[in-house]
């Protein structure tokens, strides 16, 4: 007997969920609306179980509403996929877009198998990921606050002779006084904001450091800290954002996921490649590019890196050393052949994630007692 499956497309919004239920052997989905709250979700689950024969498979696009709907449907025994919105097919001639039409479109594409599923994190993984992003937001706030202060001083012709944002610079800032009362109020407010953000950032980094010493983050973070340019914050960002690393079966899959591969527009005999796609996780891509700048300098093992490598397995140190040698040569080869420094660093970041994949993949394989399917040589 042929298996009967009902496909459900959901366009999730803040207040309502527009639902399209595509029953077996039907061409037109049945559309209705449910409120996006606990009561509305429970009513939606009861209706799907009552009216949908056989197996039920639902989907909705990843977005600001998160994964709560997916978790509730899964807990009720309804399989739910969270799909990548940027990879949903779009008809060029379709100029009408509504929530109901989007739900119907998702139901049809779900049945035809043309949707790309994303990997939802668990609640624990999502909490750690939010902690990493909170620290990143605090760092952005600190940068903006520093810009406000520096531009204020620049307009008033006040210059610090040394390097900015050091301890000495902080002492110098606290000693400044202005004759105008209103200007002094503005300066003191900017200064208090800087001090508050510094304490906030320090507290978040301490929390990240504590989490990095617990399972399941302790080992992968320690492995990644063996790489030049990667310390606790960068390692935690990579591990928390990627969470289930096993879904990337090769380094090229991970490079593509992070948007570090070149875009391409080729047809026939014409081949045209452009800038990187930037179509993936921007948080990991940013920290990788920052770490890649350290590979523009000659390979070496400083005091900090030597301390991070203490008591770590030899195989991960060997991978990190190969990364240093290869990425340094790669960068300078590109630069001497006329490539811009920024483009050369992006190429280094693309290869760096290959070494990161090799370390994490081999480490997980050894932890589970399995032989790695392949090892990246860089």
Rosetta blueprint (number, residue, H / E / L):
1 X L
2 X L
3 X L
4 X L
5 X E
6 X E
7 X E
8 X E
9 X E
10 X E
11 X E
12 X E
13 X L
14 X L
15 X L
16 X E
17 X E
18 X E
19 X E
20 X E
21 X E
22 X E
23 X L
24 X L
25 X L
26 X L
27 X L
28 X L
29 X L
30 X E
31 X E
32 X E
33 X E
34 X E
35 X E
36 X L
37 X L
38 X H
39 X H
40 X H
41 X H
42 X H
43 X H
44 X H
45 X H
46 X H
47 X H
48 X H
49 X H
50 X H
51 X H
52 X L
53 X L
54 X L
55 X E
56 X E
57 X E
58 X E
59 X E
60 X E
61 X E
62 X L
63 X L
64 X L
65 X L
66 X L
67 X L
68 X H
69 X H
70 X H
71 X H
72 X H
73 X H
74 X H
75 X H
76 X L
77 X L
78 X L
79 X E
80 X E
81 X E
82 X E
83 X E
84 X L
85 X H
86 X H
87 X H
88 X L
89 X L
90 X L
91 X L
92 X L
93 X L
94 X L
95 X L
96 X L
97 X L
98 X L
99 X H
100 X H
101 X H
102 X H
103 X H
104 X H
105 X H
106 X H
107 X H
108 X H
109 X H
110 X H
111 X H
112 X H
113 X L
114 X L
115 X L
116 X L
117 X E
118 X L
119 X L
120 X L
121 X L
122 X L
123 X H
124 X H
125 X H
126 X H
127 X H
128 X H
129 X H
130 X H
131 X H
132 X H
133 X H
134 X H
135 X H
136 X H
137 X H
138 X H
139 X H
140 X H
141 X H
142 X H
143 X H
144 X H
145 X H
146 X H
147 X H
148 X H
149 X H
150 X H
151 X H
152 X H
153 X H
154 X H
155 X H
156 X L
157 X L
158 X L
159 X L
160 X L
161 X L
162 X L
163 X L
164 X L
165 X L
166 X L
167 X H
168 X H
169 X H
170 X H
171 X H
172 X H
173 X H
174 X H
175 X L
176 X L
177 X L
178 X L
179 X L
180 X L
181 X H
182 X H
183 X H
184 X H
185 X H
186 X H
187 X H
188 X H
189 X H
190 X H
191 X H
192 X H
193 X H
194 X H
195 X H
196 X H
197 X H
198 X H
199 X H
200 X H
201 X H
202 X H
203 X H
204 X H
205 X H
206 X H
207 X H
208 X H
209 X H
210 X H
211 X H
212 X H
213 X L
214 X L
215 X L
216 X L
217 X L
218 X H
219 X H
220 X H
221 X H
222 X H
223 X H
224 X H
225 X L
226 X L
227 X L
228 X L
229 X L
230 X L
231 X L
232 X H
233 X H
234 X H
235 X H
236 X H
237 X H
238 X H
239 X H
240 X H
241 X H
242 X H
243 X L
244 X L
245 X H
246 X H
247 X H
248 X L
249 X L
250 X L
251 X H
252 X H
253 X H
254 X H
255 X H
256 X H
257 X H
258 X L
259 X L
260 X L
261 X L
262 X E
263 X E
264 X E
265 X L
266 X L
267 X E
268 X L
269 X L
270 X E
271 X L
272 X L
273 X E
274 X E
275 X E
276 X E
277 X L
278 X L
279 X L
280 X L
281 X L
282 X H
283 X H
284 X H
285 X H
286 X H
287 X H
288 X H
289 X H
290 X H
291 X H
292 X H
293 X H
294 X H
295 X H
296 X H
297 X L
298 X L
299 X L
300 X L
301 X L
302 X L
303 X H
304 X H
305 X H
306 X H
307 X H
308 X H
309 X L
310 X L
311 X L
312 X L
313 X L
314 X H
315 X H
316 X H
317 X H
318 X H
319 X H
320 X H
321 X H
322 X H
323 X H
324 X H
325 X H
326 X H
327 X H
328 X H
329 X H
330 X H
331 X H
332 X H
333 X H
334 X H
335 X H
336 X H
337 X L
338 X L
339 X L
340 X L
341 X H
342 X H
343 X H
344 X H
345 X H
346 X H
347 X H
348 X H
349 X H
350 X H
351 X H
352 X H
353 X H
354 X H
355 X H
356 X H
357 X H
358 X H
359 X H
360 X H
361 X H
362 X H
363 X H
364 X H
365 X H
366 X H
367 X H
368 X H
369 X L
370 X L
371 X L
372 X L
373 X L
374 X L
375 X L
376 X L
377 X L
378 X L
